[in-house]
Amino acid sequence: MTKRILIVDDEFGIADIVAEILQEHGYDASIAINGKLALSNMAAHRPDLVLLDVMMPVLDGMGTLLAMRADGALADVPVIMMTALPEALPKDASLYQAALLKPFREEQLFEWIDKLIGLS
């Protein structure tokens, strides 16, 4: 069964490129442009992994992460935080499994995906 990865990022260029790369590797990738839309998407289609940008409008990465961890259906979904500013990462690293600093290399992304959910 194909693994679902949700990309949550308000930077369309980054989200589109990451989604395309994931799809080329056999993953079912979808995009949400903010945390509120991401939570709605996750309620309808529980992902196997979430790539979550830290800074976004409407609902930021930290708010999204806290909402996921408080939701019994999403509490155990692995999260890779993405940011250009390391100091913006949530201080409680136990809430997420990994962090990628933008711009990141494709190899870095797949190294974490393989560790967290394995190959599709």
DSSP file (Angstrom, degrees, kcal/mol; ACC not computed):
  #  RESIDUE AA STRUCTURE BP1 BP2  ACC     N-H-->O    O-->H-N    N-H-->O    O-->H-N    TCO  KAPPA ALPHA  PHI   PSI    X-CA   Y-CA   Z-CA
    1    1 A M              0   0    0      0, 0.0     2,-0.1     0, 0.0     0, 0.0   0.000 360.0 360.0 360.0 136.7    0.0    0.0    0.0
    2    2 A T        -     0   0    0      1,-0.1     2,-0.3    25,-0.1    25,-0.1  -0.423 360.0-123.1 -68.9 135.6    1.3    3.4   -0.9
    3    3 A K        -     0   0    0     23,-0.3    25,-2.7    -2,-0.1     2,-0.5  -0.620  20.7-134.5 -82.3 137.8    2.4    5.6    2.0
    4    4 A R  E     -a   28   0A   0     -2,-0.3    44,-2.7    23,-0.2    45,-1.3  -0.801  21.0-174.6 -96.1 128.9    0.7    9.0    2.3
    5    5 A I  E     -ab  29  49A   0     23,-2.7    25,-2.1    -2,-0.5     2,-0.5  -0.990  10.1-155.1-123.8 126.8    2.8   12.1    3.0
    6    6 A L  E     -ab  30  50A   0     43,-2.3    45,-2.9    -2,-0.5     2,-0.6  -0.888   4.9-156.2-102.0 126.0    1.3   15.5    3.7
    7    7 A I  E     -ab  31  51A   0     23,-3.1    25,-2.6    -2,-0.5     2,-0.7  -0.902   6.9-168.5-101.3 121.1    3.4   18.5    3.0
    8    8 A V  E     +ab  32  52A   0     43,-3.4    45,-2.8    -2,-0.6     2,-0.3  -0.906  32.7 127.3-115.3 104.2    2.3   21.6    5.0
    9    9 A D        -     0   0    0     23,-1.9    25,-0.1    -2,-0.7    47,-0.1  -0.958  50.8-150.0-159.5 134.2    4.0   24.7    3.6
   10   10 A D  S    S+     0   0    0     45,-0.3     2,-1.1    -2,-0.3     3,-0.1   0.509  80.4  92.0 -85.5  -4.6    2.9   28.1    2.5
   11   11 A E     >  -     0   0    0      1,-0.2     4,-2.5     2,-0.0     3,-0.4  -0.783  63.6-165.1 -90.8  99.4    5.8   28.4    0.1
   12   12 A F  H  > S+     0   0    0     -2,-1.1     4,-2.9     1,-0.2     5,-0.3   0.847  82.2  56.3 -57.0 -39.7    4.2   26.9   -3.1
   13   13 A G  H  > S+     0   0    0      2,-0.2     4,-2.0     1,-0.2    -1,-0.2   0.926 111.6  42.1 -59.9 -46.3    7.5   26.4   -4.9
   14   14 A I  H  > S+     0   0    0     -3,-0.4     4,-2.7     2,-0.2     5,-0.3   0.945 115.7  49.0 -65.4 -49.0    9.0   24.3   -2.1
   15   15 A A  H  X S+     0   0    0     -4,-2.5     4,-2.5     1,-0.2    -2,-0.2   0.907 112.5  48.0 -59.4 -43.6    5.7   22.3   -1.6
   16   16 A D  H  X S+     0   0    0     -4,-2.9     4,-2.4    -5,-0.2    -1,-0.2   0.914 112.9  47.2 -65.2 -43.5    5.3   21.6   -5.3
   17   17 A I  H  X S+     0   0    0     -4,-2.0     4,-2.4    -5,-0.3    -2,-0.2   0.930 113.9  47.2 -64.9 -44.9    8.9   20.4   -5.8
   18   18 A V  H  X S+     0   0    0     -4,-2.7     4,-2.6     1,-0.2    -2,-0.2   0.918 112.2  50.4 -63.2 -43.0    8.8   18.2   -2.7
   19   19 A A  H  X S+     0   0    0     -4,-2.5     4,-2.6    -5,-0.3    -1,-0.2   0.915 110.7  49.5 -61.0 -42.8    5.5   16.7   -3.7
   20   20 A E  H  X S+     0   0    0     -4,-2.4     4,-2.2     2,-0.2    -1,-0.2   0.921 111.9  47.8 -63.2 -44.2    6.8   16.0   -7.2
   21   21 A I  H  X S+     0   0    0     -4,-2.4     4,-1.1     2,-0.2    -2,-0.2   0.918 112.7  49.0 -62.9 -43.8    9.9   14.3   -5.9
   22   22 A L  H  <>S+     0   0    0     -4,-2.6     5,-2.4     1,-0.2     3,-0.5   0.915 110.8  49.9 -62.6 -43.0    7.9   12.2   -3.4
   23   23 A Q  H ><5S+     0   0    0     -4,-2.6     3,-1.7     1,-0.2    -1,-0.2   0.879 105.8  56.4 -64.4 -37.5    5.5   11.1   -6.1
   24   24 A E  H 3<5S+     0   0    0     -4,-2.2    -1,-0.2     1,-0.3    -2,-0.2   0.791 106.7  51.7 -62.8 -26.3    8.4   10.1   -8.4
   25   25 A H  T 3<5S-     0   0    0     -4,-1.1    95,-0.3    -3,-0.5    -1,-0.3   0.288 128.1 -98.1 -94.6   9.4    9.5    7.8   -5.5
   26   26 A G  T < 5S+     0   0    0     -3,-1.7   -23,-0.3     1,-0.3     2,-0.2   0.574  78.6 133.2  92.3   9.5    6.1    6.2   -5.3
   27   27 A Y      < -     0   0    0     -5,-2.4     2,-0.9    -6,-0.1    -1,-0.3  -0.644  60.4-122.9 -92.1 152.5    4.6    8.1   -2.3
   28   28 A D  E     -a    4   0A   0    -25,-2.7   -23,-2.7    -2,-0.2     2,-0.4  -0.839  41.9-174.0 -89.5 102.9    1.1    9.6   -2.3
   29   29 A A  E     +a    5   0A   0     -2,-0.9     2,-0.3   -25,-0.2   -23,-0.2  -0.860  11.4 174.5-109.1 133.8    1.9   13.2   -1.6
   30   30 A S  E     -a    6   0A   0    -25,-2.1   -23,-3.1    -2,-0.4     2,-0.4  -0.898  18.5-135.1-131.1 165.2   -0.6   16.0   -1.0
   31   31 A I  E     -a    7   0A   0     -2,-0.3     2,-0.4   -25,-0.2   -23,-0.2  -0.936  14.7-176.4-125.9 140.6   -0.1   19.7    0.0
   32   32 A A  E     -a    8   0A   0    -25,-2.6   -23,-1.9    -2,-0.4     3,-0.0  -0.994  18.3-149.6-129.3 138.8   -1.8   22.0    2.5
   33   33 A I  S    S+     0   0    0     -2,-0.4     2,-0.3   -25,-0.2   -25,-0.1   0.490  77.1  13.3 -92.2  -2.2   -0.8   25.7    2.6
   34   34 A N  S  > S-     0   0    0    -25,-0.1     4,-2.1    22,-0.1    26,-0.1  -0.975  82.4 -99.0-160.0 170.1   -1.4   26.2    6.3
   35   35 A G  H  > S+     0   0    0     24,-2.1     4,-2.6    22,-0.5     5,-0.2   0.841 116.3  56.4 -64.4 -35.7   -2.0   24.3    9.5
   36   36 A K  H  > S+     0   0    0      1,-0.2     4,-1.7     2,-0.2    -1,-0.2   0.938 111.6  42.8 -63.2 -46.1   -5.8   24.7    9.5
   37   37 A L  H  > S+     0   0    0      1,-0.2     4,-2.5     2,-0.2    -1,-0.2   0.862 112.2  56.0 -66.5 -34.8   -6.1   23.2    6.1
   38   38 A A  H  X S+     0   0    0     -4,-2.1     4,-2.9     2,-0.2    -2,-0.2   0.930 106.1  49.1 -63.0 -45.6   -3.6   20.5    7.1
   39   39 A L  H  X S+     0   0    0     -4,-2.6     4,-1.9     1,-0.2    -1,-0.2   0.888 111.8  49.5 -63.0 -38.2   -5.7   19.4   10.1
   40   40 A S  H  X S+     0   0    0     -4,-1.7     4,-1.4     2,-0.2    -1,-0.2   0.920 112.1  48.1 -64.2 -43.8   -8.8   19.2    7.9
   41   41 A N  H  X S+     0   0    0     -4,-2.5     4,-2.8     1,-0.2    -2,-0.2   0.911 111.1  50.7 -61.7 -43.8   -6.9   17.2    5.3
   42   42 A M  H  < S+     0   0    0     -4,-2.9    -1,-0.2     1,-0.2    -2,-0.2   0.836 105.4  56.3 -66.3 -32.7   -5.5   14.8    8.1
   43   43 A A  H  < S+     0   0    0     -4,-1.9     3,-0.2    -5,-0.2    -1,-0.2   0.865 116.0  37.2 -65.9 -34.9   -9.0   14.3    9.5
   44   44 A A  H  < S+     0   0    0     -4,-1.4     2,-0.3     1,-0.3    -2,-0.2   0.840 134.2  20.1 -84.2 -35.9  -10.2   13.1    6.1
   45   45 A H  S  < S-     0   0    0     -4,-2.8    -1,-0.3    -5,-0.2    -2,-0.1  -0.809  78.6-143.6-140.3  92.4   -7.0   11.2    5.0
   46   46 A R        -     0   0    0     -2,-0.3   -42,-0.2    -3,-0.2     2,-0.1  -0.382  23.3-141.1 -61.1 122.1   -4.7   10.2    7.9
   47   47 A P        -     0   0    0      0, 0.0   -42,-0.2     0, 0.0     3,-0.1  -0.400  13.5-139.3 -81.8 161.8   -1.1   10.5    6.6
   48   48 A D  S    S+     0   0    0    -44,-2.7     2,-0.3     1,-0.3   -43,-0.2   0.681  90.8   8.0 -85.3 -22.0    1.7    8.2    7.3
   49   49 A L  E     -b    5   0A   0    -45,-1.3   -43,-2.3    28,-0.1     2,-0.4  -0.984  65.6-147.9-157.9 147.0    4.0   11.2    7.7
   50   50 A V  E     -bc   6  79A   0     28,-2.1    30,-2.8    -2,-0.3     2,-0.7  -0.987   3.1-157.6-123.5 130.5    3.8   15.0    7.8
   51   51 A L  E     -bc   7  80A   0    -45,-2.9   -43,-3.4    -2,-0.4     2,-0.5  -0.937  27.6-168.1-100.1 112.7    6.4   17.4    6.5
   52   52 A L  E     -bc   8  81A   0     28,-2.7    30,-2.6    -2,-0.7   -43,-0.2  -0.908  17.2-144.4-120.7 117.1    5.5   20.6    8.5
   53   53 A D  E     - c   0  82A   0    -45,-2.8    30,-0.2    -2,-0.5     3,-0.1  -0.466  12.1-143.2 -71.0 146.0    6.8   24.1    8.0
   54   54 A V  S    S+     0   0    0     28,-2.0     7,-2.7     1,-0.2     2,-0.7   0.939  83.4  49.1 -77.2 -48.8    7.3   26.1   11.1
   55   55 A M  S    S+     0   0    0     27,-0.3   -45,-0.3     5,-0.2    -1,-0.2  -0.847  70.7 134.6-105.5 114.4    6.3   29.6   10.0
   56   56 A M        -     0   0    0     -2,-0.7   -22,-0.1    -3,-0.1     2,-0.1  -0.970  50.0-104.6-147.9 157.9    2.9   29.8    8.1
   57   57 A P  S    S+     0   0    0      0, 0.0     2,-2.4     0, 0.0   -22,-0.5  -0.304  95.2  19.5 -76.8 171.8   -0.1   32.1    8.2
   58   58 A V  S    S+     0   0    0    -24,-0.1     2,-0.4   -23,-0.1   -24,-0.1  -0.410 138.6   9.5  69.8 -69.0   -3.5   31.1    9.7
   59   59 A L  S    S-     0   0    0     -2,-2.4   -24,-2.1     4,-0.0   -23,-0.1  -0.937  83.0-145.4-141.2 116.7   -2.1   28.3   11.9
   60   60 A D     >  -     0   0    0     -2,-0.4     4,-2.3   -26,-0.1    -5,-0.2  -0.059  32.3 -92.9 -77.2 179.2    1.7   27.9   12.2
   61   61 A G  H  > S+     0   0    0     -7,-2.7     4,-2.9     1,-0.2     5,-0.2   0.887 123.1  50.6 -61.5 -42.0    3.7   24.7   12.6
   62   62 A M  H  > S+     0   0    0     -8,-0.5     4,-2.6     2,-0.2    -1,-0.2   0.927 111.7  47.6 -64.2 -44.5    3.7   24.7   16.4
   63   63 A G  H  > S+     0   0    0      2,-0.2     4,-2.0     1,-0.2    -1,-0.2   0.895 114.3  47.6 -62.0 -40.0    0.0   25.2   16.6
   64   64 A T  H  X S+     0   0    0     -4,-2.3     4,-2.5     2,-0.2    -2,-0.2   0.927 111.7  50.1 -65.5 -45.4   -0.5   22.4   14.1
   65   65 A L  H  X S+     0   0    0     -4,-2.9     4,-2.4     1,-0.2    -2,-0.2   0.913 111.1  48.2 -60.6 -45.3    1.9   20.1   15.9
   66   66 A L  H  X S+     0   0    0     -4,-2.6     4,-1.4     1,-0.2    -1,-0.2   0.891 111.4  50.7 -64.1 -39.6    0.1   20.7   19.2
   67   67 A A  H  X S+     0   0    0     -4,-2.0     4,-0.7    -5,-0.2    -2,-0.2   0.898 110.8  49.5 -65.0 -40.0   -3.3   20.0   17.7
   68   68 A M  H >< S+     0   0    0     -4,-2.5     3,-1.1     1,-0.2     6,-0.4   0.940 110.4  49.1 -62.5 -47.0   -2.0   16.8   16.1
   69   69 A R  H 3< S+     0   0    0     -4,-2.4    -1,-0.2     1,-0.3    -2,-0.2   0.755 110.6  51.3 -67.5 -23.7   -0.5   15.6   19.4
   70   70 A A  H 3< S+     0   0    0     -4,-1.4     2,-0.6    -5,-0.2    -1,-0.3   0.591  94.6  84.2 -86.0 -11.8   -3.8   16.4   21.2
   71   71 A D  S XX S-     0   0    0     -3,-1.1     4,-1.9    -4,-0.7     3,-1.5  -0.835  71.7-148.9 -97.1 116.9   -5.8   14.4   18.7
   72   72 A G  T 34 S+     0   0    0     -2,-0.6     4,-0.3     1,-0.3    -1,-0.1   0.795  97.4  52.9 -54.5 -32.1   -5.9   10.7   19.5
   73   73 A A  T 34 S+     0   0    0      1,-0.2    -1,-0.3     2,-0.1    -4,-0.1   0.704 122.3  28.6 -78.2 -19.5   -6.2    9.8   15.8
   74   74 A L  T X4 S+     0   0    0     -3,-1.5     3,-1.9    -6,-0.4    -2,-0.2   0.459  88.5 101.5-117.6  -4.8   -3.1   11.9   14.8
   75   75 A A  T 3< S+     0   0    0     -4,-1.9    -3,-0.1     1,-0.3    -2,-0.1   0.769  88.4  41.8 -57.7 -29.9   -1.0   11.8   18.0
   76   76 A D  T 3  S+     0   0    0     -4,-0.3    -1,-0.3    -8,-0.1    -2,-0.1   0.340  80.8 121.0-103.4   8.1    1.4    9.1   16.7
   77   77 A V    <   -     0   0    0     -3,-1.9   -28,-0.1    -9,-0.1   -29,-0.1  -0.585  69.1-117.6 -71.5 124.7    1.8   10.4   13.1
   78   78 A P        -     0   0    0      0, 0.0   -28,-2.1     0, 0.0     2,-0.4  -0.352  31.0-158.7 -64.2 142.9    5.6   11.1   12.6
   79   79 A V  E     -c   50   0A   0    -30,-0.2    18,-2.2   -28,-0.1    19,-1.3  -0.988  14.4-163.9-128.5 131.4    6.4   14.8   11.9
   80   80 A I  E     -cd  51  98A   0    -30,-2.8   -28,-2.7    -2,-0.4    19,-0.2  -0.967  21.5-144.6-109.3 115.0    9.5   16.3   10.2
   81   81 A M  E     -cd  52  99A   0     17,-2.7    19,-2.9    -2,-0.6     2,-0.4  -0.534  12.3-159.2 -77.5 145.7    9.7   20.0   10.9
   82   82 A M  E     +cd  53 100A   0    -30,-2.6   -28,-2.0    17,-0.2     2,-0.3  -0.993  23.0 145.9-127.8 133.8   11.0   22.2    8.1
   83   83 A T  E     - d   0 101A   0     17,-2.0    19,-2.8    -2,-0.4     6,-0.0  -0.988  47.2-145.2-161.0 154.7   12.4   25.7    8.6
   84   84 A A  S    S+     0   0    0     -2,-0.3    -1,-0.1    17,-0.2    17,-0.1   0.575  97.3  61.3 -91.7 -14.6   15.0   28.2    7.3
   85   85 A L    >   -     0   0    0      1,-0.1     3,-2.4    -3,-0.1     4,-0.4  -0.893  65.6-165.9-118.1 100.8   15.5   29.4   10.9
   86   86 A P  G >  S+     0   0    0      0, 0.0     3,-1.4     0, 0.0    -1,-0.1   0.816  89.5  62.0 -55.7 -32.2   16.8   26.8   13.3
   87   87 A E  G 3  S+     0   0    0      1,-0.3     4,-0.1     4,-0.0    -2,-0.0   0.653  94.7  63.8 -69.4 -13.4   15.9   29.0   16.3
   88   88 A A  G <  S+     0   0    0     -3,-2.4    -1,-0.3     2,-0.1     3,-0.1   0.581  76.9 112.4 -85.3 -10.0   12.2   28.9   15.2
   89   89 A L  S <  S-     0   0    0     -3,-1.4     4,-0.1    -4,-0.4    10,-0.0  -0.310  85.1 -91.6 -61.6 144.2   12.0   25.1   15.8
   90   90 A P        -     0   0    0      0, 0.0    -1,-0.1     0, 0.0     6,-0.1  -0.319  30.7-135.2 -55.0 136.6    9.7   24.1   18.7
   91   91 A K  S    S+     0   0    0      1,-0.2     2,-1.4    -3,-0.1     3,-0.1   0.834  92.4  74.9 -66.2 -32.7   11.7   23.9   21.8
   92   92 A D    >   -     0   0    0      1,-0.2     3,-1.8     2,-0.1     4,-0.2  -0.652  61.5-178.5 -84.7  90.2   10.1   20.6   22.8
   93   93 A A  G >  S+     0   0    0     -2,-1.4     3,-0.9     1,-0.3    -1,-0.2   0.600  71.9  76.5 -67.7 -10.7   11.9   18.2   20.4
   94   94 A S  G 3  S+     0   0    0      1,-0.2    -1,-0.3    -3,-0.1    -2,-0.1   0.644  84.2  66.9 -73.4 -11.9    9.8   15.3   21.8
   95   95 A L  G <  S+     0   0    0     -3,-1.8     2,-0.3    -5,-0.1    -1,-0.2   0.694 107.3  34.5 -80.4 -19.4    6.9   16.5   19.8
   96   96 A Y    <   -     0   0    0     -3,-0.9   -16,-0.1    -4,-0.2     3,-0.1  -0.915  68.3-138.2-136.3 161.7    8.5   15.8   16.4
   97   97 A Q  S    S-     0   0    0    -18,-2.2     2,-0.3    -2,-0.3   -17,-0.2   0.748  78.3  -4.2 -93.5 -26.3   10.8   13.2   15.0
   98   98 A A  E     -d   80   0A   0    -19,-1.3   -17,-2.7     2,-0.0     2,-0.4  -0.979  54.1-139.8-160.0 165.2   13.2   15.3   12.9
   99   99 A A  E     -d   81   0A   0     -2,-0.3     2,-0.5   -19,-0.2   -17,-0.2  -1.000   9.6-162.5-136.2 136.1   14.0   18.7   11.6
  100  100 A L  E     -d   82   0A   0    -19,-2.9   -17,-2.0    -2,-0.4     2,-0.5  -0.972  15.5-139.3-116.9 131.1   15.2   19.7    8.1
  101  101 A L  E     -d   83   0A   0     -2,-0.5   -17,-0.2   -19,-0.2   -19,-0.1  -0.789  39.9 -90.0 -90.8 125.9   16.8   23.1    7.5
  102  102 A K  S    S+     0   0    0    -19,-2.8     2,-0.1    -2,-0.5     3,-0.0  -0.571 112.2  41.3 -76.8 140.5   15.7   24.8    4.3
  103  103 A P  S    S+     0   0    0      0, 0.0     2,-0.3     0, 0.0    -1,-0.2   0.533  86.4 171.6 -79.6 139.5   17.1   24.5    1.7
  104  104 A F        -     0   0    0     -4,-0.1     2,-0.2    -2,-0.1    -2,-0.1  -0.757  31.5-111.5-111.1 160.1   17.6   20.8    2.3
  105  105 A R     >  -     0   0    0     -2,-0.3     4,-1.8     1,-0.1     3,-0.4  -0.583  23.1-119.9 -88.4 151.5   18.9   18.1   -0.1
  106  106 A E  H  > S+     0   0    0      1,-0.2     4,-2.4    -2,-0.2     5,-0.2   0.863 114.3  57.9 -55.9 -38.5   16.7   15.4   -1.5
  107  107 A E  H  > S+     0   0    0      1,-0.2     4,-2.0     2,-0.2    -1,-0.2   0.883 103.9  51.6 -62.7 -38.6   19.0   12.8    0.2
  108  108 A Q  H  > S+     0   0    0     -3,-0.4     4,-1.7     2,-0.2    -1,-0.2   0.927 109.9  49.9 -62.9 -44.3   18.4   14.3    3.6
  109  109 A L  H  X S+     0   0    0     -4,-1.8     4,-2.4     1,-0.2    -2,-0.2   0.940 113.3  44.3 -59.7 -49.2   14.7   14.1    3.1
  110  110 A F  H  X S+     0   0    0     -4,-2.4     4,-2.6     1,-0.2    -1,-0.2   0.794 105.6  61.7 -71.8 -27.0   14.7   10.5    2.0
  111  111 A E  H  X S+     0   0    0     -4,-2.0     4,-1.7    -5,-0.2    -1,-0.2   0.939 111.4  39.5 -60.6 -45.5   17.1    9.5    4.8
  112  112 A W  H  X S+     0   0    0     -4,-1.7     4,-2.5     2,-0.2     5,-0.2   0.898 113.9  53.0 -72.1 -40.1   14.5   10.6    7.3
  113  113 A I  H  X>S+     0   0    0     -4,-2.4     4,-3.0     1,-0.2     5,-1.1   0.938 110.2  48.9 -60.1 -45.2   11.5    9.3    5.4
  114  114 A D  H  X5S+     0   0    0     -4,-2.6     4,-0.6     1,-0.2    -1,-0.2   0.896 113.0  47.7 -61.8 -40.1   13.2    5.8    5.2
  115  115 A K  H  <5S+     0   0    0     -4,-1.7    -1,-0.2    -5,-0.2    -2,-0.2   0.889 119.9  37.5 -65.6 -39.5   13.9    5.9    9.0
  116  116 A L  H  <5S+     0   0    0     -4,-2.5    -2,-0.2    -5,-0.1    -3,-0.2   0.877 139.3   0.9 -87.3 -39.5   10.4    6.9   10.0
  117  117 A I  H  <5S-     0   0    0     -4,-3.0    -3,-0.2    -5,-0.2    -2,-0.1   0.437  91.3-133.2-131.6  -1.2    8.1    5.1    7.6
  118  118 A G     << -     0   0    0     -5,-1.1    -1,-0.1    -4,-0.6    -3,-0.1  -0.086  48.6 -35.0  75.0-179.4   10.2    3.0    5.3
  119  119 A L              0   0    0      1,-0.1   -93,-0.1    -5,-0.1   -94,-0.0  -0.396 360.0 360.0 -75.9 154.5   10.0    2.7    1.6
  120  120 A S              0   0    0    -95,-0.3    -1,-0.1    -2,-0.1    -2,-0.1   0.497 360.0 360.0 -68.4 360.0    6.6    2.8   -0.1
